[in-house]
């Protein structure tokens, strides 16, 4: 059982992790590490707040949640891993591919749990959607359409979107990193990504220095299919009707997942309307609670996390390929990218 827990960062996601940790582990001692002063802390769920990594290590935490900006994840995660601390790192695992393999190796050598926080994998509706795909409910997959969009200024009510991580390249913002859930779950559903063709743009007048739109074509590895699966993925910060969907066109019909409604439905060959296969009641903290339970179980049972550090690295490799494709105007093979390749900045 975890007795001492460190949470790094106290933004919206860090605050949520503090609240859930207190709910799930009521007796745990919680320390928060933040770069700002601790003088304004009024959260009664926190036992101690510090502003330096050195002071955080004196606390001797057994596990840590890394929830500061992605560009600073590894600055904290690597020293914590070297100190023997299990890690749950919020997505993306970093803003750059550099040194992620090093972190993975450190955790492996010290028999530590390293989990990447792609919490969508804990949605019951997505899990059921995957089961319908794997079981070939309407036959072999032929083509995929995935879409994610939400107007950035509406993401965090009460916050100035221009000051958020999402809006700033230096902090790991932009649709590719901030909405990288899509890349992770598509890998989970359809296998490893072999190649990408992409166009990244800043289409809007939003006051940000990152891409707000990504149009991607993704090719998956063969997996013994005659014709490997192709997917179109559109991601944006500019859509006012918040959308997160995935439509899978198969031999004998079409499967569709709507994350916003929690519905999985099917349009079968010869049908005249969609048929609901699964409905999930939406719960604000549901996926994070399941993610927490899974993280603690992995620590207790020494099990491999559902979303590992290697999964986090794979997503970053795909993102590097997407950036190269957009800059060079050509298809990029993901397998030809090295694990230590320099990430490219998109203007």
N, C-alpha and C positions, 0 to 999 in steps of 0.2 A: 504494500500500500504506500502511495506517495504521501509523505509527511510535509515536505517543503517544495514549493512550486514557484518558479520564476516566470513572470510574464513581461516580455520586452515590448514596450510601446503601450500608450494609453490613449490611442485614438478610438474611433468607433468600434473597430474590430477587437482591439486590445481590451476595451471596457467590456465588451460582450464576453470575452474569454474569462475575465475576472468574475463576472456575474455567474457564468455557467460553472466555473470551477468551484465557486463557493456553494452552488446548489448541489453539484454532484459529489464533492468532497468537503462536506461542512467543517471537518476538523483540520483541514490542511492549512498550513501557514503560507500565505501568499505575499510575495515581494514583487514589486514592480520596478523595472529599470526604464527610465525615460531620460531624454536629453534635456528636457525642460526642468525648471525648478519644481520641487515637491511641495512648495508652500501652499499651492492652491488645491491640494488633494483633499477631498472631502468624502471619498468613497469608503464606506465603513467595511466593505468586504476586503480591503487591503490591510495587511498587517504592517507592512513597511515599504517605503519608497526610497530608492537610491538613484543617483545620477551618474555613477561610474560602474563599469564592468568589474573593477577590482572589488568594490563594495558588494556587488551582487554575488560574486564568487565566495565572499566571506560567509554568506548565508548558507552555503553548501546545498543548493537545490538538487533534488534528484531528477527533476524534469523541468523543461522550459518550453514556453510557447513564444515563438518569434513573430511578433506582430508589428514591428516597426516598418518603415518604408523598405521596399524590396532591394533598393540599391545599397542598403546597409545590413541586409540579412546576414551575409557571410562574415562581416566584421565581428558580429556577436556570436554566430552559430559555431564557427570553427574553434574559438577559445572555450566555449561551453562544452563542445564535444571532446576537446582535449582534456577537459576536467571530468569527463565521465558522466555527462548529463544527457538524458534522453531528450529528443527534440521533436516538437511539432512545429513546422515552419509554414506560416501562412503562404498561400499562393501569391505570385510565383515563387519558387524556391530562391530565386535571385533575379536581379535585372540583367545579369550577364552570365554566360556559360562558364566564365573563368572561375576556377577554383571549386566548382561544384563537385567535380570528381574527387578532389582532395577531401572535401567534407565527407563524401560517401565512404571513402577509404578509411578515414579516421573512425567513423561510426562502426564500420565493419570490424576493424581491428580491435575495437574496445567493446564489441558486442552490444552496441547501443541501438535503440529504436530511433530511426530517422523517418519521419512521416511528413509528406507534403499535404497542405491543407486544401485539397480540391474537394470541398464538402458536397458538391453536387452528386458525387458517387454514392452518397448516403440517402439520396432521395428514393423513396419506395417506387415512385412512378418511373424514374429512369432505370432502376433495377429491373422492374417488370418489363419495360420497353426492351431492354437488353435480352431478357429471357425469351421474348417473342421473336427477336431477331435470331438468336442462337438456335432456337428450336425450329426455325424456318416456318413460323406460323402461316405465312403466305408465300413460302418458297424462297428461293435464292435472292439475295440482295443484288440489285442491278445499279441503283443510283441513289444518291443522298442529297438532300437540301437542308442545310442548317442555318439558322438565323438568330442573332442576338442584337438587340438594340434598345437603348434607353437614353433619354436626354440628360446629359451630364449635369446641368444645373439642378435637376430634380432628384439626383441620387440621394443626397444627404441634406434633408430640409434643415434650415437654420445655419448651414455652413456656406461659406463663399467657395464655390466650385474652383475658382482660380487659385486658391491656396491649398487644394487637396493634392494628394499623391497622384491621382488620376490625370491631373492637368500638367504635370511637370516631368519632363524627360529626366532630369537629374535624380528624381526619386523613384523612377521606374514606372512612369505613367504611360498613357496611350492605350488604344484598344487591344493591341496584341498581348500585352502583359496583364492589363487589368481584366480582360475578358478571356484569359487563356483557359478558363474552365472548358470552353468549347473544344479546344485542341485536345485537352486531356480526355474528355468523355468520348470524343470521336475515336481516339486511339483505343479506348477501352471497349467500344462497341465493335469496331471494324478491323482492329489490328494495327500494326506499325505503319507509319506513313513513309512511303517510298520517295515521293517527289511532290513539289508544290509549284504553282504558278500564281503570282500575286501582284496586286496593285494596292499600295497604301497611299492615302491622301489626307490632307486636312481640307475638308470640303466646306466647313462652316465658318462663321465669324466668331466662334467661341475664342475667348482669350486664353489659349493654351499653346504650348510649344511642342505638341505631340500629334501623331496621326489621330483623327477622329473617325476614320472609315477604313475598312479593309475588305477587299473583294478577293476571295481565294478559291482556287481550284486545287483539290487535294487528290493524289493518287495513292492508294493503299497497296501494300505488298500482296502478292498473288494469293497466298493461302489456299492453294490447290483449286482455285476457281478458274474456269475457262477465260472469263473476262474479269480482271481485278476491279474492285469497287472504286468508283469516282464520287467525290463529294464537292458540292459548292457550299462555301461558308461565307456569309456576310456578317460583319461585325461593325457596330457604330456607336458613337456617343450622341447622335443627333436626332434619333427617332423619338417622337413624342408619345406614340402608343407603345408602351414598353412590351417587348416581345422576346420570347426565348422558345424556339420550336426546332424540332428535327423531324423531317419527313423522309421516309425510306420507301423507295419504289422497288417492289419485288416482282417476281415472276407471276404471282397469282393475286396481286393486290397491293395496297399501299398501307403502311403503318405510319402513325403520326403521334409524336409526343409534344405536349404543351406543358412546359414547366410552370407557367403562370397559373394555369388552372388545375394542374396535377392530373390531367386526363391523357390516357393512351387510347387511341381509337384506330379502327381499321376500315378500309374501303375494299371489299373483296371483289374479285373478278365476277362480273355479272350483277353486282349489287346496284341499288339505286340511291343509297345513302350511307353515311358513316355509321359504324356501330361502335359504341363505347365498350372497351375491353377491361379498363381499369380506371378507377378514380381514387385520388388521394386527397384527403383533407389537408389544406395548407396550414403549416405551423411555423411560426416565425423562427423559432430556435431549433426546430426538429432535426435538421441535418447536422447542426453543430453539436447537439447533444449526442447523437449517434456517433459522430466523429470522435468526440471525447471518450465515450465508452469504448470504442474500438482502440484508441490510443492507449488507454489504461490496460485493456486486455492484452494488447501486444507486449506491453512492459511486463505484466504479470506472468504471461504464458511464454514469453520470448518468441512471439510469432512475427512473421513478416507483415508489415502494414499493407492494407488494401491499396493505398497510394504511397509508394515508397519514395525515397530520395532519388532513385533511378528514374522513376516516372517523372519527377520534377525536372530532371536533367533532360529527358527525352523531349518534353514540351519545349524547353529552351533551345534544343537543337532544331526543332521544327521552326521556331520563331526566327532563329538565325537564317534558316533557309528562306523563309518568307521575306525577310528584309533584303537578302541578296537578290531574290527573284524580282522584287519591286524595283530595286536600284538598277539592275542589269537588264531588265526586260526579257527574261528568259526562264525556262523551267530549271529548277534546281533540284538535284538529287540529294536527299537528306543523308543517305549512307556515305556520301563522299565528304561530308563535313566532319572535321575532327572535333573531339570532345572539348578541346581547349581553344577552339577558334575564337577570334575576337568578335564580339557582338557589334553590329553595325547600327549607327544612329540614323534615323529617318527624319529629314527636315520637311 
